[in-house]
Amino acid sequence: MPIIAVVDYDMGNLHSACKGLENAGATTKITDVAAEIEQADAVVLPGVGSFDPAVQHLRSRGLEEPIKRVIASGKPFLGICLGLQILFEGSEEGKEPGLGIIPGKVRRFQPEPDIRIPHMGWNHLEFTQPDCPLWMQLSENPQVYFVHSYYVEPVDPAIRAATVTHGSQQITAAIARGNMMAVQFHPEKSSTAGLQILSNFVTLLKTPVSV
């Protein structure tokens, strides 16, 4: 059975992401071992917390280059929440450089009357890549669950797979380029739609050959 490596770098509750993936039929392995990450059939990079500690923890474990190699290899890769943001070059939240896999920055929401920061709760996705594999079998504007004060701003808008509106700002809710996908929201907390997204990711794994 294909194995999904869930990267452990002390940034958030990994077990809820694992449970969602396992409900979709995957076998997960929580690990901070570079070789195990690179040998897995797919990789999920979750994350909750602040930008600088996240990239510091990844680098202290020697995981930056293995993550880059996994993405370059063509294996399915999914970043979740902070796991999306650290793929970028840097963040207004901190001073550390990000992984720089995606050109662009992480920005802080600007205060507006009658909007809440952090952006917390349910909101409707607007698909900008309707054919993205993550969106299979979803309704046109599904609701998913967000908790974040910062959002990604890619240099190339074509990498956006979905957006969401918060106040007057329409921000990137998901990115996709080939095998690399990442979402700002929490699919593991997003009820039926979120479980479908995780199931769609699991279907990208190569089916093992029966012996």
C-alpha positions in Angstrom: 0.0 0.0 0.0 1.3 3.5 -0.9 2.7 5.5 2.1 2.2 9.2 2.6 5.0 10.8 4.7 3.6 13.5 7.0 6.4 15.8 7.9 7.0 16.3 11.6 8.7 19.6 12.5 7.0 20.5 15.7 4.5 22.8 14.1 0.9 21.7 14.8 -1.3 18.7 15.4 -0.3 16.1 12.8 -2.7 13.5 13.9 -5.8 15.2 12.6 -4.3 15.5 9.1 -3.2 11.8 9.3 -6.7 10.8 10.4 -8.3 12.5 7.4 -5.8 10.9 5.0 -6.3 7.5 6.6 -10.1 7.9 6.3 -9.4 8.3 2.6 -7.6 5.0 2.4 -4.0 6.1 2.8 -1.3 4.7 5.0 0.5 7.6 6.8 3.9 7.8 8.4 4.7 10.8 10.7 8.4 11.4 10.3 11.3 13.9 10.5 13.7 11.5 8.8 14.9 12.8 5.4 15.3 9.3 3.9 11.8 8.3 4.9 10.3 11.4 3.4 12.1 10.9 0.1 11.2 7.2 0.0 7.5 7.8 0.6 5.0 7.7 -2.3 3.7 11.2 -1.4 4.4 13.9 1.1 2.1 16.1 3.2 3.6 19.2 4.9 1.1 20.5 7.5 1.7 23.3 9.9 0.1 25.6 12.5 2.0 28.5 14.1 4.5 31.1 13.1 6.7 31.4 10.0 10.1 31.8 11.5 10.0 28.9 13.9 8.6 26.7 11.1 11.5 27.2 8.7 14.0 27.1 11.5 12.7 23.7 12.6 12.7 22.4 9.1 16.3 23.5 8.5 17.5 22.3 11.9 16.3 18.8 10.9 17.9 19.0 7.5 14.6 18.7 5.7 14.6 21.7 3.3 16.5 20.0 0.5 14.6 16.6 0.9 11.3 18.5 0.5 12.6 20.3 -2.6 13.8 17.0 -4.0 10.4 15.3 -3.4 8.6 18.1 -5.3 11.2 18.0 -8.1 10.7 14.2 -8.3 7.1 14.5 -9.4 5.6 12.7 -6.3 2.3 14.1 -5.1 3.0 16.9 -2.5 0.4 18.7 -0.4 1.1 21.7 1.9 -1.5 22.7 4.5 -1.9 26.1 6.1 1.6 27.1 7.3 2.9 24.3 5.0 1.7 26.5 2.1 3.3 29.7 3.4 6.8 28.3 4.0 7.0 27.3 0.3 7.3 31.0 -0.5 10.4 33.3 -0.4 9.6 35.1 2.9 6.8 36.4 5.2 5.9 39.8 6.7 5.4 37.7 9.9 9.2 37.2 10.3 12.7 37.6 9.0 13.7 34.1 8.0 13.9 33.2 4.3 11.3 30.7 3.3 12.0 27.7 1.1 11.7 29.8 -2.0 10.1 27.0 -4.0 7.3 29.5 -5.1 8.3 33.1 -6.0 6.3 35.5 -3.9 5.7 36.7 -0.3 3.4 36.0 2.6 1.4 39.2 3.5 -0.5 40.2 6.6 -4.2 41.0 6.2 -4.8 44.8 6.3 -7.4 45.9 8.8 -10.8 46.9 7.5 -14.1 47.8 9.2 -16.1 44.8 10.1 -13.6 42.1 9.2 -11.9 39.8 11.7 -8.2 39.2 11.8 -7.3 36.4 11.9 -9.6 35.2 9.1 -11.3 32.4 11.0 -14.2 30.2 10.1 -15.9 28.9 7.0 -15.6 30.6 3.7 -16.4 29.8 0.0 -13.6 28.7 -2.4 -13.6 30.2 -5.8 -11.8 27.9 -8.2 -9.3 29.5 -10.6 -8.0 26.1 -11.7 -11.3 24.2 -12.0 -9.4 21.1 -13.3 -7.1 20.9 -10.3 -7.2 17.3 -9.1 -7.9 18.4 -5.6 -11.3 19.8 -6.6 -12.8 16.6 -8.2 -16.4 15.8 -7.1 -16.7 19.1 -5.2 -19.6 21.6 -5.6 -18.8 24.8 -7.4 -18.1 27.0 -4.4 -17.5 24.6 -1.4 -17.1 25.9 2.1 -13.8 25.2 3.9 -12.4 26.2 7.2 -9.7 28.8 7.6 -7.6 30.1 10.6 -4.9 32.6 9.5 -3.7 36.1 9.8 -1.3 36.0 6.8 -1.9 35.0 3.2 0.3 34.1 0.2 0.9 36.4 -2.7 2.5 34.5 -5.6 4.4 36.4 -8.3 2.7 34.3 -11.0 -1.1 34.4 -10.5 -1.4 31.4 -12.8 -0.3 29.1 -9.9 -3.4 30.0 -7.9 -5.8 27.1 -7.8 -8.5 28.8 -5.8 -9.1 32.2 -4.1 -11.3 33.3 -1.2 -12.7 36.7 -0.4 -12.2 38.2 3.1 -13.5 41.8 3.4 -12.4 43.6 0.2 -9.5 41.4 -0.3 -9.5 38.4 -2.7 -6.6 36.2 -1.6 -5.0 33.0 -2.7 -6.6 30.0 -0.9 -4.7 27.2 -2.8 -1.9 26.8 -5.3 -1.2 24.0 -7.8 1.6 23.4 -10.3 2.0 19.8 -11.5 2.4 17.5 -8.6 2.8 20.3 -6.1 -0.4 21.5 -4.4 -0.9 23.5 -1.2 -3.9 25.0 0.6 -4.3 27.8 3.1 -7.4 26.3 4.7 -7.6 23.1 6.9 -9.1 20.2 4.8 -9.0 18.0 7.9 -11.4 20.5 9.7 -13.5 21.2 6.6 -16.2 18.4 7.0 -17.3 16.6 3.8 -15.6 18.9 1.4 -12.3 18.7 3.2 -12.4 14.9 3.4 -13.1 14.8 -0.4 -10.1 17.0 -1.0 -7.9 14.7 1.0 -9.4 11.7 -0.8 -8.6 13.4 -4.1 -5.0 13.7 -3.0 -4.8 10.1 -2.0 -6.1 9.1 -5.5 -3.0 10.7 -7.0 -0.8 8.0 -5.5 0.4 5.3 -7.7 -1.5 2.1 -7.2 0.9 -0.6 -6.1 1.3 -3.6 -8.3 -0.2 -6.7 -6.8 2.3 -9.4 -6.0 
